Amino acid sequence: MSKEPIFRFPAPSGRIAELTEDQYAALVSAGGLTPSMLLRIAGAALLLEHIDLKEGRSLRQVVQHLHGDPEAGPTNMERRAAVALVASGLVELRGNGSQTRYSRVGDPR
């Protein structure tokens, strides 16, 4: 396994925490963390890149844009990541049911 840091995580202090592959494996196998917890953060970051500030998109449209596949539908992880984005206040929902659209909150980056 790698001895070089390959996983980087932002810490609440603003610093960047780095883990080697061995450290990551230890945290997941015996440390009580799950890969899905970490994947949800990565998934949320990817979704956020494809959610427009002004033009709202359905989750399906966001996922299709993300994957470049007009047939793509959201996975469970992508749905959970979308819920986390809304709960965090980074994304807002407009509409109901099949008319629900996601749009970014704040300045575009």
DONU-669595 format. One record per atom (N, C-alpha, C): x, y, z; residue in three letters. Coordinates in pm, whole numbers, padded with zeros to 5 digits, always signed. Last residue first. Layout:
N
XYZAla ...
This chain:
109
-01896+02933-00840Arg -01751+02912-00829Arg -01700+02838-00947Arg -02152+03175-00773Pro -02099+03062-00850Pro -01948+03054-00835Pro -02282+03261-00451Asp -02198+03295-00566Asp -02152+03170-00640Asp -02601+03116-00352Gly -02482+03198-00337Gly -02406+03219-00466Gly -02704+02790-00422Val -02727+02908-00340Val -02596+02985-00334Val -02815+02611-00713Arg -02712+02650-00616Arg -02756+02776-00542Arg -03107+02408-00740Ser -03025+02520-00785Ser -02929+02558-00673Ser -03320+02155-00857Tyr -03212+02190-00765Tyr -03137+02308-00823Tyr -03670+02101-00880Arg -03545+02146-00941Arg -03447+02184-00832Arg -03956+01903-00925Thr -03852+01950-00833Thr -03725+01984-00909Thr -04154+01789-01072Gln -04117+01926-01108Gln -04007+01983-01019Gln -04221+01554-00958Ser -04141+01547-01081Ser -04097+01685-01128Ser -04243+01709-00642Gly -04254+01587-00722Gly -04164+01587-00843Gly -04223+02068-00669Asn -04259+01945-00599Asn -04261+01828-00696Asn -04009+02366-00645Gly -04110+02278-00702Gly -04132+02153-00620Gly -03670+02374-00563Arg -03785+02451-00610Arg -03882+02352-00673Arg -03417+02360-00316Leu -03517+02291-00397Leu -03625+02388-00438Leu -03075+02467-00308Glu -03215+02479-00269Glu -03303+02403-00367Glu -02755+02411-00165Val -02846+02392-00277Val -02988+02409-00225Val -02633+02458+00071Leu -02558+02491-00050Leu -02645+02486-00175Leu -02757+02373+00299Gly -02789+02508+00253Gly -02711+02550+00129Gly -02738+02118+00388Ser -02626+02207+00420Ser -02654+02352+00381Ser -02962+01997+00280Ala -02956+02016+00426Ala -02846+02114+00465Ala -02881+01988+00011Val -02996+02070+00049Val -02990+02100+00199Val -02664+01811+00031Leu -02644+01945-00025Leu -02758+02039+00014Leu -02790+01581+00131Ala -02690+01650+00213Ala -02665+01792+00162Ala -02948+01515-00089Val -03013+01548+00039Val -02916+01625+00127Val -02742+01453-00267Ala -02831+01566-00296Ala -02904+01610-00170Ala -02638+01225-00145Ala -02553+01343-00159Ala -02637+01467-00187Ala -02854+01053-00180Arg -02813+01092-00044Arg -02725+01216-00046Arg -02846+01033-00461Arg -02966+01086-00393Arg -02932+01134-00252Arg -02596+00917-00494Glu -02621+01051-00548Glu -02746+01113-00488Glu -02639+00670-00372Met -02538+00760-00318Met -02561+00902-00368Met -02833+00563-00544Asn -02868+00591-00404Asn -02769+00688-00342Asn -02804+00741-00860Thr -02782+00625-00773Thr -02828+00662-00632Thr -03008+00885-01114Pro -02933+00898-00990Pro -02922+00766-00914Pro -02950+00775-01453Gly -03040+00812-01344Gly -02960+00816-01215Gly -02868+00822-01796Ala -02828+00803-01656Ala -02937+00848-01561Ala -02912+00875-02059Glu -02994+00769-01999Glu -02966+00751-01850Glu -02728+01060-02145Pro -02868+01102-02141Pro -02962+00997-02080Pro -02429+01116-01992Asp -02512+01006-02043Asp -02658+01044-02032Asp -02245+01259-01847Gly -02245+01272-01991Gly -02325+01163-02060Gly -02250+01265-01574His -02196+01143-01637His -02187+01154-01789His -02356+01525-01530Leu -02236+01479-01461Leu -02170+01363-01536Leu -02593+01520-01680His -02488+01616-01713His -02355+01571-01655His -02731+01324-01537Gln -02704+01305-01680Gln -02592+01397-01726Gln -02747+01451-01287Val -02671+01326-01301Val -02637+01299-01448Val -02913+01667-01352Val -02780+01691-01294Val -02692+01568-01315Val -03142+01532-01438Gln -03067+01616-01533Gln -02926+01644-01483Gln -03217+01409-01195Arg -03185+01326-01312Arg -03104+01407-01413Arg -03278+01631-01042Leu -03163+01548-01004Leu -03122+01460-01121Leu -03345+01913-01258Ser -03390+01797-01180Ser -03265+01717-01143Ser -03217+02244-01217Arg -03221+02117-01289Arg -03278+02010-01198Arg -03242+02598-01258Gly -03263+02477-01180Gly -03268+02354-01269Gly -03022+02842-01333Glu -03112+02748-01397Glu -03125+02622-01312Glu -02840+02968-01152Lys -02965+03032-01194Lys -03067+02933-01248Lys -02636+02786-01081Leu -02680+02889-00987Leu -02817+02944-01024Leu -02654+02431-01145Asp -02641+02569-01191Asp -02695+02666-01087Asp -02466+02162-01065Ile -02592+02229-01032Ile -02571+02377-01060Ile -02222+02048-01095His -02313+02041-01209His -02452+02098-01180His -02083+02064-00860Glu -02019+02121-00979Glu -02116+02130-01096Glu -02247+01914-00694Leu -02247+02059-00679Leu -02184+02128-00800Leu -02175+01653-00763Leu -02308+01704-00798Leu -02309+01857-00796Leu -01916+01646-00649Leu -01935+01630-00794Leu -02070+01684-00839Leu -01976+01682-00377Ala -01889+01778-00445Ala -01906+01769-00597Ala -02130+01455-00329Ala -02191+01587-00314Ala -02108+01693-00387Ala -01937+01256-00366Gly -02053+01263-00455Gly -02120+01399-00450Gly -01767+01308-00150Ala -01716+01320-00287Ala -01831+01334-00387Ala -01949+01253+00056Ile -01886+01386+00047Ile -01835+01408-00095Ile -02004+00987+00003Arg -02113+01084-00002Arg -02058+01226-00013Arg -01763+00861+00051Leu -01810+00872-00087Leu -01922+00974-00100Leu -01756+00866+00329Leu -01659+00946+00255Leu -01702+00964+00110Leu -01968+00696+00386Met -01963+00829+00447Met -01871+00920+00367Met -01896+00464+00249Ser -02010+00542+00199Ser -02014+00682+00261Ser -01688+00353+00397Pro -01656+00419+00271Pro -01772+00505+00220Pro -01725+00440+00744Thr -01761+00358+00629Thr -01721+00430+00501Thr -01555+00411+01058Leu -01601+00489+00944Leu -01638+00395+00830Leu -01446+00248+01252Gly -01587+00282+01262Gly -01641+00370+01150Gly -01188+00156+01233Gly -01211+00286+01294Gly -01355+00330+01302Gly -01136-00072+01093Ala -01146-00082+01239Ala -01184+00048+01307Ala -01171-00010+00816Ser -01185-00148+00866Ser -01206-00154+01016Ser -01143+00270+00791Val -01263+00204+00739Val -01280+00066+00800Val -00897+00319+00909Leu -01015+00392+00955Leu -01144+00324+00911Leu -00733+00151+00754Ala -00749+00127+00897Ala -00873+00197+00952Ala -00751+00272+00501Ala -00798+00134+00519Ala -00821+00103+00666Ala -00627+00519+00561Tyr -00766+00515+00516Tyr -00824+00377+00540Tyr -00369+00428+00617Gln -00447+00495+00721Gln -00595+00494+00686Gln -00295+00322+00365Asp -00298+00237+00485Asp -00385+00299+00595Asp -00301+00552+00204Glu -00393+00442+00174Glu -00406+00348+00294Glu -00277+00838+00422Thr -00222+00742+00328Thr -00326+00635+00302Thr -00437+01157+00441Leu -00426+01018+00485Leu -00356+00936+00378Leu -00450+01493+00555Glu -00409+01396+00454Glu -00397+01258+00516Glu -00643+01785+00591Ala -00594+01661+00652Ala -00562+01562+00541Ala -00596+02122+00568Ile -00622+02003+00489Ile -00560+01884+00560Ile -00763+02378+00764Arg -00646+02302+00721Arg -00689+02181+00640Arg -00998+02470+00858Gly -00953+02525+00732Gly -00828+02456+00680Gly -01103+02351+01075Ser -01014+02463+01101Ser -00969+02533+00973Ser -01239+02129+00975Pro -01316+02247+01015Pro -01230+02371+01038Pro -01048+02013+00687Ala -01082+02009+00830Ala -01161+02135+00866Ala -01080+01839+00385Pro -01078+01968+00453Pro -01121+01951+00598Pro -00869+01573+00295Phe -00999+01612+00349Phe -00986+01749+00413Phe -00722+01353+00068Arg -00716+01486+00129Arg -00857+01526+00171Arg -00532+01071+00011Phe -00666+01120+00044Phe -00651+01253+00116Phe -00273+01013-00015Ile -00350+01015-00138Ile -00494+01060-00115Ile +00052+01043+00109Pro -00089+01081+00127Pro -00162+01086-00007Pro +00251+00750+00060Glu +00227+00891+00030Glu +00080+00923+00056Glu +00253+00485+00086Lys +00298+00560+00204Lys +00280+00710+00183Lys +00028+00234-00032Ser +00099+00360-00049Ser +00136+00423+00085Ser +00083-00119+00000Met +00000+00000+00000Met +00088+00125+00000Met 
